[in-house]
Amino acid sequence: MNIKKNKIANILNSELALLVFWVLVLTTLNLNSVALNEINTANYKVNLETFFILINYLGYFVPFFLIFIITYNFYIIKKKNIFSLLYILFGIWQLIVFIIIEQKISNYDNFRLIFNLIIVAIIFNIATTQKYINFYRKSLILIISFISIISSYFVFKLFYEYFSEDTMLYLYSSSTLEAETRTIHQANPRITGISRMLLILFYFIFFTKTQFKKNKLKQIICIILLFFFSFTIYGMQSRGSILGLGIIILIYLFLVKEKIKKKIITIFMIFILPLITWEAITFYKINKFNDSKLTNSNSNRIINKPIVGEVNDVSSGRTIIWKRAFQIIIDKKVIFGFGPQADRKYLIEESIKYDKSKYFWQNNSSNAFIYAYLCGGVVGLLLFFSIYFLIIKELYQSIIIKKIFVKSEAHIRFACATLCYLIIRSLFENSFALFSIDYALCCLCYFILKNNKLKNTSAN
């Protein structure tokens, strides 16, 4: 009997099984309990719509299925990684608090969110323990492919709308990704989410380009792609993603060894020229059509603060959101937290007091530490601080102490740059404090650096 159990455990802990689990978790990123309701209204005819409804319904239960398999696998392995353990405890604590406060299991979305968070943490822990050398590269290729498919679809739709609507100056005002719109019965990502995906692809190609020094054709293809991504990111007007471009410029200037002349040309080609090109098109559109047709939503969000409603407190109003979050913490005397996605519930309640029309934009704390405290209280905040410290420590050792960034392969450089961006992004978004693309990338990039360091240590 024990032999059979060991065989099953070995199969489930194999590199292939872990990669399958990784893909399955990624495909559930945008699912929620709506999938359960839609299966009840499906007409059950053999068509594409019914197929997607069924796939979403089955996908909703993937985390509930995987959590049993993965936790057993985690239990039987001897080595437990501290980073994974902290995230597991961070998730479990939120569930404990949630169950105690709610006194019933009603919101399955919260359980899925935490289960996925735990599953990803365990996947990378097992891969490290089993010493699967190529696992992290394969995982990186899979998530890059996943991001590429999603972003390609929506970018195509955005540009179709952009070139069809003569008065549309920037992609941010697109109706393609309006709030509450759906694709294949899943909620559409926001424009900021798509721009972040393009930024990640930009990072990946930027560092991959350095491997093609002897292949000019591949280098030209990479430069064209980088120009297009930079051009599109600027057009999307997401300040978080434009900040990400600024971070990669600094990394390129100070950490990448190249001649200064080449750096200046590269920065102009893939950072400055795309911006000039977009503004040239904008100038043409403004001069072609009457100014009366161009609304405030079409203006440059980098220069002009957007106004939604009577008061500008949506996209630029993070300070207002943070004040409200602190007020909730004080008024409700938060010590232990409220459980997963507590910010959505309580900030919506708070926002409705001021303006019911804006609750959709003011339903998250827009800061990873505030989110950690609202969800997990003092314990959750301490655990998240510990995770934050481990990431910064790993970056410091990789970039400053061991100078791995300067002499390493593209995927190591990508991991360093992405973690730097996510660390900064977590100051104005929930980021890797909850299960999301940010979280998946954070765990992957951390373990890429950790695995590389362990590999170098064992080689020495």
C-alpha positions in Angstrom: 0.0 0.0 0.0 2.8 2.4 0.9 4.5 1.6 -2.4 1.4 2.6 -4.3 1.1 5.8 -2.3 4.7 6.7 -3.0 4.2 6.0 -6.7 1.2 8.3 -6.8 3.0 11.0 -4.8 6.0 10.8 -7.2 3.7 11.2 -10.2 1.9 14.2 -8.6 5.2 15.7 -7.6 6.7 15.3 -11.1 7.8 18.3 -13.1 5.1 17.7 -15.6 2.4 17.5 -13.0 3.6 20.7 -11.3 3.6 22.5 -14.7 0.0 21.3 -15.4 -1.0 22.6 -11.9 0.6 25.9 -12.7 -1.3 26.3 -16.0 -4.6 25.3 -14.4 -4.2 27.9 -11.7 -3.4 30.6 -14.2 -6.5 29.8 -16.2 -8.7 30.5 -13.1 -7.4 34.0 -12.6 -10.4 35.8 -13.9 -13.1 33.4 -12.8 -15.6 34.1 -10.0 -19.0 32.8 -8.7 -20.8 34.2 -11.8 -19.6 31.0 -13.5 -21.9 29.1 -11.1 -24.9 31.2 -11.9 -24.4 31.1 -15.7 -24.5 27.3 -15.8 -28.1 27.5 -14.5 -29.1 29.8 -17.3 -27.3 28.0 -20.1 -29.5 26.6 -22.9 -27.4 23.4 -23.2 -27.4 23.6 -27.0 -24.2 22.4 -28.6 -22.6 25.7 -29.4 -19.6 27.8 -28.5 -21.4 29.8 -25.9 -22.5 26.7 -23.9 -18.9 25.3 -24.2 -17.4 28.4 -22.6 -20.0 28.4 -19.9 -19.3 24.8 -19.1 -15.5 25.3 -19.1 -15.8 28.3 -16.8 -18.1 26.3 -14.5 -15.6 23.4 -14.3 -12.6 25.8 -14.0 -14.3 27.4 -11.0 -13.8 24.2 -9.0 -10.1 23.6 -10.0 -8.7 25.2 -6.9 -10.9 23.1 -4.6 -9.7 20.0 -6.4 -6.0 21.0 -6.5 -5.7 22.1 -2.8 -6.2 18.6 -1.5 -3.5 17.1 -3.9 -1.0 19.9 -3.4 -1.3 20.1 0.4 -0.7 16.4 0.7 2.4 16.7 -1.5 3.6 19.6 0.6 3.1 17.6 3.8 5.2 14.6 2.7 8.2 16.7 1.5 10.9 17.3 4.1 12.1 20.8 3.2 9.8 23.7 3.6 10.8 27.0 2.1 10.3 30.0 4.4 8.9 32.2 1.6 6.2 29.6 0.8 5.4 29.0 4.4 4.9 32.7 5.0 2.4 33.0 2.2 0.6 29.8 3.3 0.3 31.2 6.8 -0.8 34.5 5.4 -3.6 32.8 3.4 -4.7 30.4 6.2 -4.9 33.2 8.7 -7.2 35.2 6.5 -9.5 32.2 6.1 -9.6 31.6 9.8 -10.6 35.2 10.5 -13.1 35.1 7.7 -14.8 31.9 9.0 -14.9 33.3 12.6 -16.4 36.6 11.5 -18.9 35.2 9.0 -19.7 32.1 11.1 -20.6 30.3 7.8 -19.0 29.4 4.5 -20.9 31.5 2.0 -18.4 33.3 -0.2 -16.7 30.6 -2.1 -14.7 33.2 -4.1 -12.7 34.1 -1.1 -11.8 30.4 -0.6 -10.7 30.1 -4.2 -8.6 33.2 -3.9 -6.7 31.8 -0.9 -6.5 28.2 -2.2 -4.9 29.5 -5.4 -2.4 31.6 -3.4 -1.5 28.5 -1.3 -1.3 26.2 -4.4 1.2 28.5 -6.2 3.4 28.8 -3.1 3.5 25.0 -2.7 4.2 24.3 -6.4 7.4 26.4 -6.3 8.4 24.9 -2.9 8.1 21.4 -4.2 9.9 22.3 -7.5 12.8 23.7 -5.4 12.9 20.7 -3.1 12.8 18.2 -6.0 15.6 20.3 -7.7 13.8 20.6 -11.1 16.5 22.7 -12.8 14.4 23.7 -15.8 11.1 24.1 -14.1 11.3 27.8 -13.6 12.3 28.6 -17.2 9.3 26.4 -18.3 7.0 28.1 -15.9 8.2 31.5 -17.1 7.6 30.5 -20.8 4.1 29.3 -19.8 3.1 32.5 -18.0 4.6 34.7 -20.8 2.6 32.7 -23.3 -0.6 33.0 -21.2 -0.1 36.8 -20.9 0.7 37.1 -24.7 -2.5 35.4 -25.7 -4.7 37.5 -23.5 -3.0 40.8 -24.2 -2.9 40.2 -28.0 -6.7 39.6 -28.2 -7.5 42.8 -26.3 -4.8 45.0 -27.9 -6.2 44.0 -31.3 -9.7 45.0 -30.2 -8.4 48.3 -28.7 -6.6 49.3 -31.8 -9.6 48.4 -34.0 -11.7 50.8 -31.9 -8.9 53.4 -31.9 -8.7 53.5 -35.7 -12.4 53.3 -36.1 -13.2 56.2 -33.7 -11.7 59.3 -35.2 -12.2 61.3 -32.0 -10.5 58.7 -29.7 -7.1 60.1 -28.8 -6.0 57.6 -26.2 -6.8 53.9 -25.5 -7.7 54.6 -21.8 -11.1 56.0 -22.9 -11.9 52.8 -24.8 -15.4 51.2 -24.6 -13.8 47.8 -25.3 -12.7 47.4 -21.7 -15.5 49.3 -20.0 -16.4 48.3 -16.4 -18.5 45.1 -16.1 -17.9 44.0 -19.8 -17.2 40.3 -20.4 -15.4 38.0 -22.9 -16.2 34.3 -23.2 -18.3 34.8 -20.0 -15.4 36.1 -18.0 -14.9 39.6 -16.6 -12.7 41.7 -18.9 -9.4 43.0 -17.4 -9.1 46.7 -16.9 -7.0 48.8 -19.3 -4.4 49.1 -16.5 -4.2 45.3 -16.3 -3.6 44.9 -20.0 -0.9 47.6 -19.9 0.8 45.8 -17.1 0.8 42.6 -19.1 2.4 44.5 -22.0 5.0 45.9 -19.6 5.9 42.3 -18.5 6.2 41.3 -22.2 8.4 44.4 -22.7 10.7 43.3 -19.8 10.9 39.8 -21.2 11.8 40.8 -24.7 14.1 43.6 -23.6 16.3 41.1 -21.8 15.9 38.3 -24.3 17.2 40.7 -27.0 20.6 40.6 -25.3 20.9 36.9 -26.2 20.7 37.7 -29.9 23.9 39.7 -30.3 25.1 37.7 -33.3 21.6 37.5 -34.9 20.7 40.9 -36.4 17.3 39.8 -37.7 16.1 38.6 -34.3 17.5 41.9 -32.8 15.5 43.9 -35.3 12.3 41.9 -34.5 12.8 42.5 -30.8 13.3 46.3 -31.3 10.1 46.4 -33.4 8.2 44.6 -30.7 9.6 46.8 -28.0 8.7 49.9 -30.0 5.1 48.6 -30.4 4.8 47.7 -26.6 6.1 51.1 -25.5 3.9 52.8 -28.1 0.8 50.9 -26.8 1.6 51.3 -23.1 1.9 55.1 -23.6 -1.4 55.1 -25.5 -3.1 53.3 -22.7 -2.0 56.1 -20.3 -1.7 53.9 -17.3 0.7 55.7 -15.0 1.7 52.6 -13.2 2.9 51.0 -16.4 4.7 54.1 -17.6 6.5 54.1 -14.3 7.5 50.6 -15.1 9.1 51.8 -18.3 11.0 54.4 -16.2 12.2 51.6 -13.9 13.6 49.6 -16.9 15.4 52.7 -18.2 17.1 53.2 -14.9 18.1 49.5 -14.7 19.3 49.6 -18.3 21.4 52.8 -17.6 23.0 51.7 -14.4 23.1 47.9 -14.5 23.5 46.8 -18.1 27.0 46.9 -19.5 26.9 48.6 -22.9 28.5 51.6 -24.6 26.8 54.9 -23.6 26.2 55.7 -27.3 24.3 52.5 -27.9 22.2 53.1 -24.7 21.2 56.6 -25.9 20.1 55.2 -29.3 18.2 52.3 -27.7 16.4 54.7 -25.3 15.4 57.0 -28.1 14.3 54.1 -30.3 12.2 52.2 -27.9 11.2 54.7 -25.2 11.1 58.3 -26.7 10.2 57.7 -30.4 7.0 55.7 -29.5 5.8 58.6 -27.4 6.6 61.1 -30.1 4.8 58.9 -32.7 1.6 58.6 -30.6 1.5 62.3 -29.9 2.0 63.0 -33.6 -1.0 60.9 -34.4 -3.0 62.7 -31.6 -2.0 66.1 -33.1 -3.2 65.0 -36.5 -6.6 63.8 -35.0 -7.1 67.1 -33.1 -6.4 69.2 -36.1 -8.7 67.0 -38.3 -11.8 67.2 -36.1 -13.5 69.9 -34.1 -12.4 70.3 -30.5 -16.0 70.1 -29.5 -16.0 66.4 -30.2 -13.0 65.8 -28.0 -14.1 65.3 -24.4 -12.0 65.3 -21.2 -11.8 61.5 -21.3 -9.8 61.9 -24.4 -7.1 64.1 -22.8 -3.6 63.1 -21.8 -3.9 61.5 -18.4 -0.1 61.9 -17.8 -0.4 65.7 -18.1 -4.0 66.4 -17.1 -5.6 64.8 -14.1 -8.8 62.9 -15.2 -12.1 64.0 -13.8 -14.9 61.5 -13.2 -18.1 63.0 -12.0 -18.0 66.2 -10.0 -14.9 65.4 -8.0 -11.6 63.9 -9.2 -11.3 61.0 -6.7 -11.3 57.9 -8.9 -8.0 57.2 -10.6 -5.9 59.9 -8.9 -7.7 59.6 -5.5 -5.6 57.0 -3.8 -5.0 59.4 -0.9 -8.7 59.5 -0.4 -9.0 55.7 -0.5 -6.2 55.3 2.0 -7.8 57.8 4.4 -11.1 55.9 4.2 -9.2 52.6 4.8 -7.5 54.0 7.9 -10.9 55.4 9.0 -12.4 51.9 8.7 -9.5 50.5 10.7 -10.0 53.1 13.5 -13.8 52.9 13.5 -14.1 49.2 13.5 -11.0 48.7 15.8 -9.4 46.3 13.4 -6.8 44.0 15.1 -7.3 40.5 13.6 -8.6 41.6 10.1 -11.8 40.7 8.2 -10.5 37.9 5.8 -9.9 37.9 2.1 -10.9 40.9 -0.1 -12.0 42.8 3.0 -11.2 46.0 1.3 -13.8 45.4 -1.4 -16.6 44.9 1.1 -15.8 47.7 3.5 -14.5 50.3 1.1 -17.5 49.9 -1.1 -19.7 50.5 2.0 -17.6 53.6 2.7 -17.6 54.9 -0.9 -21.4 54.6 -1.2 -21.8 57.1 1.6 -20.1 59.7 -0.6 -21.0 58.8 -4.2 -22.8 55.6 -5.3 -21.7 56.0 -8.9 -18.0 55.6 -8.0 -18.0 52.5 -5.8 -16.6 50.3 -8.6 -13.4 52.4 -8.9 -13.0 52.7 -5.1 -13.4 49.0 -4.1 -9.7 48.2 -3.4 -7.2 49.6 -0.9 -4.6 50.4 -3.6 -1.8 49.5 -1.3 -0.5 46.0 -0.4 0.2 46.8 3.3 -3.2 48.3 3.9 -4.8 45.3 2.1 -2.7 42.9 4.3 -3.9 44.7 7.4 -7.6 44.9 6.5 -7.6 41.2 5.6 -5.3 39.8 8.3 -4.9 42.5 10.9 -1.6 42.7 12.9 -0.7 39.0 12.1 -1.4 39.5 8.4 0.7 42.7 8.3 3.6 41.1 10.1 3.6 38.1 7.7 3.4 40.3 4.7 6.2 42.5 6.0 8.3 39.3 6.4 7.5 38.3 2.7 8.4 41.9 1.6 11.7 41.7 3.5 12.6 38.3 1.9 12.0 39.7 -1.6 14.1 42.8 -1.0 16.9 40.7 0.6 16.9 38.4 -2.4 17.1 41.4 -4.8 19.9 43.0 -2.7 22.0 39.9 -2.7 21.4 39.2 -6.5 22.0 42.8 -7.7 24.4 44.4 -5.1 26.3 41.7 -3.3 26.8 38.9 -5.8 26.2 41.1 -8.9 24.3 38.3 -10.5 22.3 40.7 -12.6 25.3 41.9 -14.6 26.6 38.4 -15.6 23.4 36.3 -15.7 21.1 35.0 -18.3 18.0 36.8 -19.6 15.5 35.1 -17.3 17.5 36.1 -14.2 17.6 39.7 -15.3 13.9 39.6 -16.1 13.2 38.2 -12.6 15.3 41.0 -10.9 13.6 43.8 -13.0 10.1 42.4 -12.5 10.5 42.1 -8.7 11.8 45.7 -8.6 8.7 46.9 -10.4 6.3 44.8 -8.3 7.9 46.1 -5.1 7.3 49.7 -6.2 3.8 48.8 -7.6 2.7 47.3 -4.3 2.9 50.8 -2.8 0.0 52.0 -4.9 -1.8 48.7 -5.8 -2.7 45.6 -3.8 -0.3 43.7 -6.2 1.2 40.5 -4.8 -0.7 40.8 -1.4 -3.5 38.6 -3.0 -3.7 36.0 -5.8 -3.3 37.8 -9.1 -0.9 38.0 -12.1 1.4 40.1 -9.8 1.4 37.4 -7.2 2.1 34.6 -9.7 5.0 36.7 -11.2 6.3 37.6 -7.8 6.5 34.0 -6.6 8.0 32.8 -9.9 10.6 35.6 -10.0 11.6 35.1 -6.4 12.1 31.4 -6.9 14.1 32.0 -10.1 16.6 34.1 -8.1 16.5 31.7 -5.2 17.1 28.6 -7.4 19.8 30.4 -9.3 21.6 31.2 -6.1 21.3 27.6 -4.8 22.6 26.3 -8.1 25.6 28.6 -7.9 26.3 27.6 -4.3 26.2 23.9 -5.1 28.4 24.4 -8.1 31.0 26.1 -6.0 
